[in-house]
Amino acid sequence: MKYLEYWSKNDTNTKTVTRFTILHRMLNTVY
C-alpha cells in the first residue's frame, strides 16, 4: 500500500489516484 501513498504525494500521478479512488468507491458500493 506504500505505492498508493507515494502516488498521493506525486502530482504527476493525480489521474492514477483518481482512478483508484473511483474504483475504491465502486467496491464500497458493491460490498
Distance bins in CASP14 RR format, pairs under 12 A and 6 or more apart:
PFRMAT RR
TARGET T0000
AUTHOR 0000-0000-0000
RMODE 2
METHOD distances of the structure
MODEL  1
1 7 0 0 0 0 0 1 0 0 0 0 0
1 8 0 0 0 0 0 1 0 0 0 0 0
1 20 0 0 0 0 0 1 0 0 0 0 0
1 24 0 0 0 0 0 1 0 0 0 0 0
2 8 0 0 0 0 0 1 0 0 0 0 0
2 9 0 0 0 0 0 1 0 0 0 0 0
3 9 0 0 0 0 0 1 0 0 0 0 0
3 10 0 0 0 0 0 1 0 0 0 0 0
3 13 0 0 0 0 1 0 0 0 0 0 0
3 16 0 0 0 0 1 0 0 0 0 0 0
3 17 0 0 0 0 0 1 0 0 0 0 0
3 20 0 0 0 0 0 1 0 0 0 0 0
4 10 0 0 0 0 0 1 0 0 0 0 0
4 13 0 0 0 0 1 0 0 0 0 0 0
4 16 0 0 0 0 1 0 0 0 0 0 0
4 17 1 0 0 1 0 0 0 0 0 0 0
4 19 0 0 0 0 0 1 0 0 0 0 0
4 20 1 0 0 1 0 0 0 0 0 0 0
4 21 0 0 0 0 0 1 0 0 0 0 0
4 23 0 0 0 0 0 1 0 0 0 0 0
4 24 0 0 0 0 1 0 0 0 0 0 0
5 13 0 0 0 0 0 1 0 0 0 0 0
5 17 0 0 0 0 0 1 0 0 0 0 0
5 20 0 0 0 0 0 1 0 0 0 0 0
6 12 0 0 0 0 0 1 0 0 0 0 0
6 13 0 0 0 0 1 0 0 0 0 0 0
6 16 0 0 0 0 0 1 0 0 0 0 0
6 17 0 0 0 0 0 1 0 0 0 0 0
7 13 1 0 1 0 0 0 0 0 0 0 0
7 14 0 0 0 0 1 0 0 0 0 0 0
7 15 0 0 0 0 1 0 0 0 0 0 0
7 16 1 0 1 0 0 0 0 0 0 0 0
7 17 1 0 1 0 0 0 0 0 0 0 0
7 18 0 0 0 0 0 1 0 0 0 0 0
7 19 0 0 0 0 0 1 0 0 0 0 0
7 20 1 0 0 1 0 0 0 0 0 0 0
7 21 0 0 0 0 0 1 0 0 0 0 0
8 14 0 0 0 0 1 0 0 0 0 0 0
8 16 0 0 0 0 1 0 0 0 0 0 0
8 17 1 0 1 0 0 0 0 0 0 0 0
8 18 0 0 0 0 0 1 0 0 0 0 0
8 20 0 0 0 0 1 0 0 0 0 0 0
8 21 0 0 0 0 1 0 0 0 0 0 0
9 17 0 0 0 0 1 0 0 0 0 0 0
10 16 0 0 0 0 1 0 0 0 0 0 0
10 17 0 0 0 0 1 0 0 0 0 0 0
11 17 0 0 0 0 1 0 0 0 0 0 0
13 19 0 0 0 0 1 0 0 0 0 0 0
13 20 0 0 0 0 1 0 0 0 0 0 0
14 20 0 0 0 0 0 1 0 0 0 0 0
14 21 0 0 0 0 0 1 0 0 0 0 0
15 21 0 0 0 0 0 1 0 0 0 0 0
15 22 0 0 0 0 0 1 0 0 0 0 0
16 22 0 0 0 0 0 1 0 0 0 0 0
16 23 0 0 0 0 0 1 0 0 0 0 0
17 23 0 0 0 0 0 1 0 0 0 0 0
17 24 0 0 0 0 0 1 0 0 0 0 0
18 24 0 0 0 0 0 1 0 0 0 0 0
18 25 0 0 0 0 0 1 0 0 0 0 0
19 25 0 0 0 0 0 1 0 0 0 0 0
19 26 0 0 0 0 0 1 0 0 0 0 0
20 26 0 0 0 0 0 1 0 0 0 0 0
20 27 0 0 0 0 0 1 0 0 0 0 0
21 27 0 0 0 0 0 1 0 0 0 0 0
21 28 0 0 0 0 0 1 0 0 0 0 0
22 28 0 0 0 0 0 1 0 0 0 0 0
22 29 0 0 0 0 0 1 0 0 0 0 0
23 29 0 0 0 0 0 1 0 0 0 0 0
23 30 0 0 0 0 0 1 0 0 0 0 0
24 30 0 0 0 0 0 1 0 0 0 0 0
24 31 0 0 0 0 0 1 0 0 0 0 0
25 31 0 0 0 0 0 1 0 0 0 0 0
END
